[in-house]
Amino acid sequence: MNIQFLAKQPIFDADHEVVAYELLYRDSEKNMFPAGMTDEEASARLFYETALFHGINNVTEQRKAFVNLCDKSVLRKIPNLIPRDNLVIEIVERSVVDDQTVAAIGELHKMGYIFALDDYDFEGKWQRLSPYINYVKFDIPESLGEIPETVRVIKQRFPDVKLVAERVETLEQAEAAIKCGVDYLQGYYFAKPQVMQFKNIDPSKVVALELVNCLSKTLLDFNHVASVLGRDISLTARVIKLANVSLALRNINISSINKAVIYLGEDTMRKFISVVAVTKLADSKPSELVLLGLRRALFIQNLPTLIGQPPSPTGFLVGILSVLDAILDTTMEDVVAKLQLQEKLANSLLHYEGQYGCALQVVKHVERDEWDGVRAVVEKHFPDQDFNIDKVYLDASIEADSLFS
């Protein structure tokens, strides 16, 4: 199947203005949840295939996105994959509320993620999540007379949250809900879920983009990297083989992806991920685009050696990231948003700011044979320095060819 599907249903405020959308996974043009699919699988596909690649803000037209997640998806830290801006995580009613789940939600809440209870059923187990909940969604009673008491009980249990009435099917229900203090409305009276279509994404590319996302963090999370690599058999085999080759003289044999990642260490894993992830993402692009990224990465990594500093792994990452807009057929602004890049990295890529931005600007001038531009940048940032820029670029080109071959 070359097409993937997603449904979105608008959420309205008291003035009947659209303020958000709930995103719903679909596997066909039929506007219904796929039979036999688990909450965890639907959550993962929605995040990995749609939200991560196409951008939640693009789907919701910059409005808030309510997305269903089960407890297992929260524990796997799936929300970390996309920007928290405009994202509301709906904890589905089938979730298990145990110590692990509460701790995971608490951790994400500290990071700024917003949570909603979906299909609130008045069970006592949800009170443990009260400190972290911003919205409570509930099915509006069919009987208008039951609405005031329903709203009163929810407000008593969750006094500081916004209420979203779901399954609103009549004007009378909508008016009664707002009169009782409900903040937002969702249901067929306003709009049915709208099915959208997107070009299908190769699962290996989803893994590759998530690996690049791992690189954007200050510290590499080995457990998370191993978990992501484990979803791609070929990458798993390559990492384990690389580790065993490195440790052959020590007579150690590794068969676990987790151990392989740890033994290889952060520097090796960062370089490995950079090369293989970008190669996978660019499999339908000219190979020269990958080489361009590698040349830039090695150039920016090694440029600090000209002033007596060690090579920079962050510089390597900036070089790799600098070609992702062309590889993904999007803007650099979109790349920065999708990967939730730190401000320093974002400014390097978008505005050529800082040490890495300066180096990126220099290497782009070199690529275009604009030596006046090179001199202007160097004189501005490094006056009275005599740099052998062309040798650094030549060395980077030679090493890039060897890495790619």
VEXDREN-2710 file (C-alpha; in Angstrom, 1 decimal):
% VEXDREN-2710
k/r/px/py/pz
1/MET/0.0/0.0/0.0
2/ASN/1.5/3.4/-1.1
3/ILE/-1.0/5.5/0.8
4/GLN/-1.4/6.0/4.6
5/PHE/-4.5/7.5/6.2
6/LEU/-5.2/9.8/9.1
7/ALA/-8.5/11.3/10.3
8/LYS/-8.9/14.6/12.2
9/GLN/-12.0/15.8/14.0
10/PRO/-12.2/19.5/15.0
11/ILE/-12.7/20.6/18.6
12/PHE/-14.7/23.9/19.1
13/ASP/-14.9/26.5/21.8
14/ALA/-18.0/28.2/23.2
15/ASP/-18.1/30.5/20.2
16/HIS/-18.1/27.5/17.8
17/GLU/-14.6/28.4/16.6
18/VAL/-12.1/25.6/15.9
19/VAL/-9.3/25.5/18.5
20/ALA/-7.9/22.0/18.1
21/TYR/-8.1/18.7/16.2
22/GLU/-8.2/15.2/17.5
23/LEU/-6.0/13.0/15.3
24/LEU/-7.1/9.5/14.7
25/TYR/-5.3/6.6/13.0
26/ARG/-6.9/5.0/10.0
27/ASP/-5.7/2.3/7.6
28/SER/-8.1/3.0/4.8
29/GLU/-10.6/5.5/3.4
30/LYS/-13.2/4.0/5.7
31/ASN/-13.7/6.4/8.6
32/MET/-13.3/3.9/11.4
33/PHE/-10.7/2.5/13.7
34/PRO/-9.0/-0.5/12.2
35/ALA/-10.4/-3.8/13.5
36/GLY/-7.9/-5.9/15.5
37/MET/-5.4/-3.1/16.0
38/THR/-4.2/-2.4/19.5
39/ASP/-4.0/1.0/21.1
40/GLU/-0.2/0.7/21.2
41/GLU/0.1/-0.1/17.5
42/ALA/-2.2/2.7/16.4
43/SER/-0.3/5.1/18.6
44/ALA/3.0/4.1/17.2
45/ARG/1.9/4.3/13.6
46/LEU/0.2/7.7/14.1
47/PHE/3.4/9.1/15.7
48/TYR/6.0/7.4/13.6
49/GLU/4.4/7.5/10.2
50/THR/2.3/10.6/10.2
51/ALA/3.2/13.0/13.0
52/LEU/7.0/12.6/12.7
53/PHE/7.3/12.7/9.0
54/HIS/4.5/15.1/8.0
55/GLY/4.4/17.4/11.0
56/ILE/1.5/17.7/13.4
57/ASN/1.3/21.5/12.9
58/ASN/0.9/21.0/9.2
59/VAL/-1.9/18.6/9.8
60/THR/-3.7/20.7/12.3
61/GLU/-3.1/24.1/10.6
62/GLN/-1.0/25.3/13.7
63/ARG/-3.8/24.4/16.1
64/LYS/-3.6/22.1/19.1
65/ALA/-3.5/18.3/18.3
66/PHE/-5.1/15.9/20.7
67/VAL/-3.5/12.5/20.1
68/ASN/-4.4/9.2/21.8
69/LEU/-1.7/7.3/23.6
70/CYS/-1.9/4.2/25.8
71/ASP/0.3/3.6/28.9
72/LYS/2.8/1.4/26.9
73/SER/3.4/4.2/24.4
74/VAL/4.0/6.7/27.2
75/LEU/6.5/4.3/28.9
76/ARG/8.3/4.0/25.5
77/LYS/8.6/7.8/25.5
78/ILE/7.0/8.1/22.1
79/PRO/6.0/11.7/22.8
80/ASN/9.7/12.7/22.9
81/LEU/9.8/12.2/19.1
82/ILE/7.9/15.3/18.2
83/PRO/7.7/18.9/19.5
84/ARG/5.5/19.4/22.5
85/ASP/4.2/22.7/21.1
86/ASN/0.5/22.4/20.3
87/LEU/0.5/18.7/21.4
88/VAL/-2.0/17.3/23.9
89/ILE/-1.5/13.6/24.8
90/GLU/-4.8/11.8/25.5
91/ILE/-4.4/9.0/27.9
92/VAL/-6.9/6.4/26.7
93/GLU/-9.4/4.8/29.1
94/ARG/-7.9/1.3/28.7
95/SER/-4.5/2.4/30.1
96/VAL/-3.1/0.8/33.2
97/VAL/-2.4/3.4/35.9
98/ASP/0.5/1.9/37.9
99/ASP/3.6/3.4/39.5
100/GLN/5.6/3.2/36.2
101/THR/2.9/5.0/34.2
102/VAL/2.4/7.7/36.8
103/ALA/6.2/8.3/36.9
104/ALA/6.5/8.5/33.1
105/ILE/3.6/10.9/32.8
106/GLY/5.1/13.0/35.6
107/GLU/8.4/13.1/33.9
108/LEU/6.9/14.2/30.6
109/HIS/4.8/16.8/32.4
110/LYS/7.9/18.3/33.8
111/MET/9.3/18.6/30.3
112/GLY/6.2/20.7/29.3
113/TYR/4.0/18.0/27.7
114/ILE/0.2/18.5/28.2
115/PHE/-2.1/15.7/29.1
116/ALA/-5.8/14.9/28.7
117/LEU/-7.9/12.0/30.1
118/ASP/-9.9/10.5/27.2
119/ASP/-13.4/9.1/27.6
120/TYR/-13.4/9.7/31.3
121/ASP/-15.3/6.9/33.1
122/PHE/-15.3/8.3/36.7
123/GLU/-13.1/5.4/38.0
124/GLY/-11.0/6.3/41.0
125/LYS/-7.8/5.2/39.4
126/TRP/-7.5/8.4/37.4
127/GLN/-7.1/10.6/40.5
128/ARG/-3.4/9.6/40.7
129/LEU/-2.9/11.5/37.5
130/SER/-4.7/14.6/38.7
131/PRO/-1.6/16.8/39.1
132/TYR/-0.6/16.2/35.5
133/ILE/-4.0/16.6/33.7
134/ASN/-4.9/19.7/31.8
135/TYR/-8.1/18.4/30.0
136/VAL/-10.8/15.9/30.8
137/LYS/-12.8/14.6/27.8
138/PHE/-16.1/12.9/28.5
139/ASP/-19.1/11.6/26.5
140/ILE/-21.9/14.0/26.9
141/PRO/-25.1/12.3/28.3
142/GLU/-27.9/11.9/25.9
143/SER/-30.3/13.2/28.5
144/LEU/-30.0/17.0/28.9
145/GLY/-31.0/16.7/32.5
146/GLU/-27.9/14.6/33.3
147/ILE/-25.4/17.1/32.0
148/PRO/-25.2/19.5/35.0
149/GLU/-24.5/16.7/37.5
150/THR/-21.9/15.0/35.2
151/VAL/-20.0/18.3/34.8
152/ARG/-20.3/19.1/38.5
153/VAL/-18.7/15.7/39.5
154/ILE/-15.8/16.1/37.0
155/LYS/-15.1/19.7/38.2
156/GLN/-15.1/18.5/41.8
157/ARG/-12.6/15.8/41.1
158/PHE/-10.5/17.9/38.7
159/PRO/-11.1/21.5/39.7
160/ASP/-8.3/23.1/37.6
161/VAL/-8.8/21.4/34.2
162/LYS/-10.6/22.3/31.0
163/LEU/-13.5/20.1/30.0
164/VAL/-14.1/18.7/26.5
165/ALA/-17.6/17.3/25.8
166/GLU/-17.4/14.6/23.2
167/ARG/-20.1/13.0/21.0
168/VAL/-22.1/16.2/20.9
169/GLU/-24.9/15.5/18.3
170/THR/-27.4/18.2/18.9
171/LEU/-27.5/22.0/19.3
172/GLU/-29.4/21.5/22.6
173/GLN/-26.5/19.3/24.0
174/ALA/-23.9/21.9/22.9
175/GLU/-25.8/24.8/24.5
176/ALA/-26.5/22.8/27.8
177/ALA/-22.8/21.8/28.0
178/ILE/-21.5/25.4/27.6
179/LYS/-24.1/26.7/30.1
180/CYS/-22.9/24.1/32.7
181/GLY/-19.3/25.2/32.3
182/VAL/-17.9/22.9/29.6
183/ASP/-15.0/24.6/27.8
184/TYR/-14.9/22.8/24.5
185/LEU/-17.1/20.7/22.2
186/GLN/-16.5/17.8/19.8
187/GLY/-19.0/15.7/17.9
188/TYR/-21.0/15.0/14.8
189/TYR/-23.2/18.0/15.4
190/PHE/-20.2/20.1/14.4
191/ALA/-18.2/17.8/12.1
192/LYS/-17.4/14.2/11.5
193/PRO/-13.7/13.1/11.4
194/GLN/-12.1/14.0/8.0
195/VAL/-10.0/11.4/6.4
196/MET/-6.7/12.6/5.0
197/GLN/-4.2/10.7/2.8
198/PHE/-0.4/10.8/2.7
199/LYS/2.2/9.1/0.7
200/ASN/3.3/6.0/2.6
201/ILE/6.6/6.1/4.4
202/ASP/9.2/3.2/4.3
203/PRO/9.5/1.9/7.9
204/SER/13.3/2.0/7.6
205/LYS/13.1/5.7/6.9
206/VAL/11.0/6.2/10.0
207/VAL/13.7/4.4/12.0
208/ALA/16.4/6.5/10.3
209/LEU/14.7/9.8/11.2
210/GLU/14.2/8.7/14.8
211/LEU/17.9/7.9/14.9
212/VAL/18.8/11.3/13.7
213/ASN/16.5/12.7/16.3
214/CYS/18.6/10.8/18.9
215/LEU/21.7/12.5/17.7
216/SER/20.2/15.9/18.3
217/LYS/20.2/15.3/22.1
218/THR/23.2/16.6/24.2
219/LEU/23.8/13.1/25.6
220/LEU/23.1/9.9/23.6
221/ASP/20.5/7.7/25.3
222/PHE/22.1/4.3/24.7
223/ASN/19.0/2.3/25.7
224/HIS/16.7/4.4/23.4
225/VAL/19.2/4.1/20.5
226/ALA/19.3/0.3/21.0
227/SER/15.5/0.1/21.1
228/VAL/15.3/2.1/17.8
229/LEU/18.0/0.1/16.1
230/GLY/16.2/-3.1/17.2
231/ARG/13.3/-2.3/14.9
232/ASP/15.5/-2.6/11.8
233/ILE/17.1/-6.1/11.4
234/SER/19.8/-4.9/9.0
235/LEU/20.9/-2.0/11.2
236/THR/21.0/-4.3/14.2
237/ALA/23.2/-6.8/12.4
238/ARG/25.6/-4.1/11.3
239/VAL/26.0/-2.6/14.7
240/ILE/26.6/-6.0/16.3
241/LYS/29.1/-6.9/13.6
242/LEU/30.9/-3.5/14.0
243/ALA/31.2/-4.1/17.8
244/ASN/32.6/-7.7/17.3
245/VAL/35.2/-6.5/14.8
246/SER/36.3/-3.8/17.2
247/LEU/36.6/-6.2/20.1
248/ALA/38.0/-9.2/18.2
249/LEU/41.5/-8.8/19.7
250/ARG/40.0/-8.9/23.2
251/ASN/38.3/-12.3/22.5
252/ILE/34.9/-10.9/23.3
253/ASN/31.8/-11.9/21.4
254/ILE/28.6/-9.7/21.5
255/SER/25.2/-10.9/20.4
256/SER/23.0/-8.2/22.0
257/ILE/22.3/-4.8/20.4
258/ASN/22.3/-3.1/23.8
259/LYS/25.7/-4.4/24.6
260/ALA/27.0/-3.5/21.1
261/VAL/25.9/0.1/21.5
262/ILE/27.5/0.4/24.9
263/TYR/30.8/-1.2/23.8
264/LEU/31.1/1.0/20.7
265/GLY/30.6/4.2/22.8
266/GLU/29.1/7.5/22.0
267/ASP/31.6/8.9/19.4
268/THR/31.5/5.8/17.3
269/MET/27.7/5.4/17.5
270/ARG/27.2/9.1/16.6
271/LYS/29.3/8.7/13.5
272/PHE/27.7/5.4/12.5
273/ILE/24.2/6.7/13.0
274/SER/24.9/9.8/11.0
275/VAL/26.2/7.9/8.0
276/VAL/23.7/5.0/7.9
277/ALA/20.6/7.1/8.8
278/VAL/21.2/9.7/6.2
279/THR/22.0/7.0/3.6
280/LYS/18.6/5.3/4.4
281/LEU/16.7/8.6/4.2
282/ALA/18.3/9.4/0.9
283/ASP/18.0/6.1/-0.8
284/SER/15.9/7.6/-3.6
285/LYS/18.1/10.6/-3.9
286/PRO/21.4/11.0/-5.8
287/SER/24.3/9.6/-3.9
288/GLU/26.1/12.9/-4.2
289/LEU/23.6/14.4/-1.7
290/VAL/24.8/11.9/1.0
291/LEU/28.5/12.6/0.1
292/LEU/27.7/16.3/0.3
293/GLY/26.4/15.9/3.9
294/LEU/29.5/13.8/4.9
295/ARG/31.9/16.3/3.4
296/ARG/30.2/19.1/5.3
297/ALA/30.1/17.0/8.5
298/LEU/33.8/16.2/8.4
299/PHE/34.8/19.7/7.4
300/ILE/32.8/21.3/10.3
301/GLN/34.0/18.6/12.7
302/ASN/37.7/19.2/11.8
303/LEU/37.8/23.0/11.3
304/PRO/38.4/23.7/15.0
305/THR/41.8/21.9/14.7
306/LEU/43.0/24.9/12.8
307/ILE/42.9/26.9/16.1
308/GLY/44.3/24.2/18.3
309/GLN/40.9/22.7/19.4
310/PRO/39.9/19.1/19.2
311/PRO/37.5/17.8/16.4
312/SER/33.9/18.5/17.2
313/PRO/31.2/15.8/17.2
314/THR/28.6/18.5/17.3
315/GLY/30.1/20.0/14.2
316/PHE/29.8/16.6/12.5
317/LEU/26.1/16.6/13.3
318/VAL/25.5/20.1/12.0
319/GLY/27.0/19.0/8.7
320/ILE/24.7/16.0/8.4
321/LEU/21.6/18.0/9.4
322/SER/22.4/20.6/6.8
323/VAL/21.3/18.3/3.9
324/LEU/18.2/16.9/5.5
325/ASP/15.9/19.6/4.0
326/ALA/17.0/18.4/0.5
327/ILE/16.7/14.8/1.5
328/LEU/13.3/15.1/3.0
329/ASP/12.0/17.6/0.4
330/THR/11.1/20.1/3.0
331/THR/12.4/23.4/4.6
332/MET/15.2/23.6/7.1
333/GLU/12.6/25.3/9.5
334/ASP/10.6/22.1/9.2
335/VAL/13.6/19.9/9.9
336/VAL/14.5/21.9/13.0
337/ALA/10.9/21.7/14.3
338/LYS/10.6/17.9/13.6
339/LEU/13.8/17.1/15.4
340/GLN/13.2/19.6/18.3
341/LEU/16.7/20.8/17.8
342/GLN/18.4/22.7/20.6
343/GLU/18.6/26.5/20.1
344/LYS/22.3/26.5/19.3
345/LEU/21.9/23.8/16.6
346/ALA/18.8/25.5/15.2
347/ASN/20.5/28.9/14.9
348/SER/23.6/27.3/13.3
349/LEU/21.4/25.8/10.5
350/LEU/18.9/28.6/10.1
351/HIS/21.0/31.7/10.7
352/TYR/24.7/30.6/10.5
353/GLU/25.2/31.7/14.1
354/GLY/27.9/30.6/16.4
355/GLN/31.0/28.5/15.7
356/TYR/29.1/25.8/13.8
357/GLY/27.0/28.2/11.8
358/CYS/30.1/30.1/10.8
359/ALA/31.8/26.8/9.7
360/LEU/28.6/25.8/7.7
361/GLN/28.7/29.1/5.9
362/VAL/32.3/28.7/5.1
363/VAL/31.9/25.2/3.7
364/LYS/29.0/26.3/1.5
365/HIS/31.2/29.1/0.1
366/VAL/33.9/26.5/-0.6
367/GLU/31.4/24.2/-2.4
368/ARG/30.5/27.1/-4.7
369/ASP/34.1/28.1/-5.2
370/GLU/33.3/31.5/-3.6
371/TRP/36.7/32.3/-2.0
372/ASP/35.9/35.9/-1.5
373/GLY/32.9/34.8/0.7
374/VAL/35.2/32.4/2.6
375/ARG/37.7/35.2/3.3
376/ALA/34.9/37.6/4.4
377/VAL/33.5/35.1/7.0
378/VAL/36.9/34.1/8.3
379/GLU/38.1/37.7/8.6
380/LYS/34.9/38.6/10.5
381/HIS/35.1/35.8/13.0
382/PHE/38.8/35.0/13.1
383/PRO/40.8/38.2/12.3
384/ASP/44.6/37.9/12.0
385/GLN/44.3/34.1/11.5
386/ASP/45.8/32.4/8.5
387/PHE/43.7/29.3/7.8
388/ASN/44.4/26.5/5.3
389/ILE/40.7/26.0/4.6
390/ASP/41.2/24.2/1.3
391/LYS/43.3/21.5/2.9
392/VAL/40.6/20.8/5.5
393/TYR/38.0/20.6/2.8
394/LEU/40.2/18.3/0.7
395/ASP/40.8/16.0/3.7
396/ALA/37.1/16.0/4.4
397/SER/36.3/15.0/0.8
398/ILE/38.8/12.1/0.8
399/GLU/37.5/10.8/4.1
400/ALA/33.8/11.2/3.0
401/ASP/34.6/9.1/-0.1
402/SER/36.1/6.4/2.0
403/LEU/33.2/6.3/4.5
404/PHE/30.6/6.2/1.7
405/SER/32.4/3.5/-0.4
END
